[in-house]
Structure formats: structure tokens, C-alpha cells
């Protein structure tokens, strides 16, 4: 048992390092829009994004195959339970976003460096950045943080609920670490967001499409609620 737990910890460490390494360049295509906001650079950026998403999907499938775990394919059928999981996750995310906006305003909590950078990028190249944040970023981040991370960390040997809970917590903290700085409230917000996304992935039978839908809807909701506030 001790050897099994040790291997699980090693899996978590490697999965975390892989996720951090991959996410470090996942937004790189978006910076092309800032060099020059014209159709040529936008097209090049989106082509690179598409290639990146394809490469991450291949790595996700390859990792699952090597780790001997079956995951849903793009052609897999979606059942009612999965759709219900998506709806519940989205509603929970919307509540979380509203609470975060209200709490931030009440306590006068400053924006994170990630939020400030994103706001600046949106001001420089609004349309391509909105497409990036609502479509490409959720695809890439879910493939990295949920698909690849859990495929490596949770093989059949470690598919027990206790291992799953630990993996979700670690995954949530890693997810939060790349989105926030030292302020405590954003850490809680992004950790909870990561927990919801990690739980969604496991409840939806590791169907990455469900997670991508939730993440896309969440980012879209952030734009909509921020515009109305």
C-alpha cells in the first residue's frame, strides 16, 4: 500500500509539472494579435491555436492510452447524465462568478496581474482576444489541466474515490497558481473553479468535451456579467 501511495504521489508531481510546462505556452498565439492587429496576424494566430489544440488532443489521447485508461472520443455519444452534469456545473460557475464580483467590489480587492494583462490585451485586440478567451483558451486549458493531468495521475489503479479527491485538490491548486498572484480572494475563486472543473471531468466519465463546454460557458459568462456590473 505504501509503495502504491508513493507511486500515486510521483504521478501527481509529474502530472503537475507537465501541466505547468504545457500551459506556459498555451496562450502564446494570442500575443501575435498584439504585434499587429490585422487579418494576416489574426489568421496566423488562429492557425497556430488550431495546431496547438490538435497537438494537445493527440497528447491527451496518447497519455490515456499509455496509462491504460479509456477516455471519450470526439464521436462518443453524450448521455443525459453528462448533460445534467454540464448544466449543474455551469449554474454553479455562474453563482461563483457573481459572488466573486460582489465580494471583490465590497472588499475593494485589486485585480490579479492575469486579469490586468487580459484586460489590456482585450483593449488592444478585442475581437481576436474574445475568440481566444471564449474558444481556444478553454479547449487548450481543459486538455492540459483536466485531460492530460488526470489521464496521467489517475490510472485504473488509482481510480478510487480517495485518490480522485486528492487529484482534484492538487489539480485545482495548480490551476489557480497560473491565474492569480498573492491576493487571497482570487486564490479561493480559481481554486473553487478548478475544483468544479475537475469534478465535472470525473462525473462526466472523463469526456473532455463536457469540460470544454463548461469552461467556454464560464468565460463567456465572465464577459457578460462583468459588462453588466
N, C-alpha and C positions, 0 to 999 in steps of 0.2 A: 504493500500500500504506500509506504514511504517513497519507494522508487517511482511509483505511478504519480504521486503528487509532485515529486521533483521534476519529472518529465513534463507535467502539465505547466508548471511554473516556467520551465525553459521555453515551452511552446508560446506562452503568453508574452514572454520577453521578446522572442524572435518576431512574433506577430506584431507587437507594438513597434519595434524598430523598423520592420518592413513598411508598416502603415505610415510612420513618420517620414521615412525616406521617400515614399511614393507621393505623399501629399505635398511635399516641399516643392514639387514642380507642377502639380496638377493645375494651378491657376496661371501658369506661365503663358499660355496662348492669349490670355486676356490682356497682357501687357503690350501685345502687338498693337492693340487698338489705340494705345496711348502714344505710340510712336508717331502715328499719323492716322487720324480718323477718316479714312476714305474706304471706298468699296474694295480696293485691292487688298489692303491690310486686314479688313474685316473678313474677307473671303479666305485669305491665308490663315488667319487665326481660327476660323471655324473648321477649316480642313484639318488643321493640327489638332484641334479639340476632338474631332471625329476619330482621327487616327489614335489619339490618346485613349478615348473611350473604348475603341475596339481592342487596343493592346491590353488595357486593364481587364476587359471582359475575358479575353483569352487567358490572362494570368489567373483570373478568378476561377475559371473552369479548370485550368491546368492544376492549380493548387488543390482544388476539391478532388480532382481525380487522383493526384499523387497521395493525398491524405485519406483516400478511400472513403469519400463521402459524396453521396448523391445530392445534387442541387437541381433546382428547376431550370429548364432551358427556356429560351425565348418563345418556343412554340408550346410550352406546357399549358394545360388548361387551368383556368382560375376558378376556384370554388367559392361558394357563398361565405364560408368561414373566413377565407382570406380577404374578401371584400369587406366583411364586417370588421376585421382587424384594421384594415386601412381607414375605414370611416371613424372608428373609435380613436385611432392614433391621431388622425387629422383634427378631430374635435379637441382632443387633449392638447395638441400642439397650439391650437388657436387660443385656448384658455391660458396656456403658458405664456404665449406672446403678449396677450392683453395684460396679464399680471405683471410681466416684466416691464412693459411700457409704463404702466401705472406706478409701479414701485420705483422705477428709475426717475420718473418725474417728481414723485413725492419726496424721495431722499436725495434728489439732485445728484444722482450718480453719473460721473462723466462717461462718455462713450469710450469703448475699448479702442485700441490702436487699429484693430482689424476693422471695426465699424467706421472709423475715421478714414482709413485708406479706401474702403469700399465706397463711401460717400464721395470722396474725391474722384475716384475712378468713374463713378456714375455721372458726376458733373462733367468730366472730360469727354466721355463717350457713352451717353445714356443708353441708346438702343442696343448696341452690341453687348454692353455690360449687363443689361437686364436679361438678354437672351442667355448670356453666360451664367448668371446667378440663378436663373429660374430653370434652365435646361441642363447645360453642360456640367456645372458645378455639382448639382445633386447626383448626376449619373456617375461622375468620377469619384466623388466622396463616398457614395454608397458602395461602389465596387471596392474601394480601398478599405474603408473603415468597417463595413459590415461583411461584404463578400469575402475578400481576401483574409481579413483578420480572423473571422470566425471559422473559415474553412481550414485555416492553419491551426488555430487554437483548440477547436472543438472537433476532434475526430470522433468516430463511433465510441472509442474507448472512454472519452471524456464527455459523453453526451448526457450525463446525469444532470439533474436539475441544479445540484450544488455547484458543479463546475460551470454550468451555464450562467448562474447568478454572478459568480466571480468574474467570468469573462465579460459579462455586460458591464459590471462596475469598472473594470480596468479599461474596457473599450470607451466608456463614457468619459473617463478622466483623460484619456489620450485625445479624444475628440475635442474636449473642452480646451486642452492645452494649446491647440493650434488656432483657436478662435479668440482667446482672451489674453489679458495681461494680469496685473496684480490685483485688480478690484475684485472683491469677494462676490458681489451680486451677479456679475456676468459668469463667474465660475459656476455658481449654482444653476443659473439658467442653462448654460450649454451642457453641463453635466446631466441635468434632467432631460434635456433634448436628446443627448446621446443615449440615455437610458431608455427613452421611449423608442428611439430608432432601433437600438439593439434588441429590445424585447419584441418589437414588431417583426424583425427579421426572423427570430426564432419561432414566434407564434404563427407566422405566415409560411412555415415549413421551408425556411431559407429561400424563399422566392424573392430574389433581388429586385424584381420588377415592382413588387409591392412597396418596398422601401424607397425606391426611386420616386414613385408616385407621392408618397407621404412627404418626402424631402422637397420635391418640387412644389407641392401644395403649401408647405410651410414657408418656403422662401417667397412664394407669391403672396401669401397672407401677411408676411412681414412688410412687404412693399405696400399692400393695400391698407393695413392698419396704421402704418407709420404716416401714410399720406392723409388719413382721416384724422389723426391725432393733432 
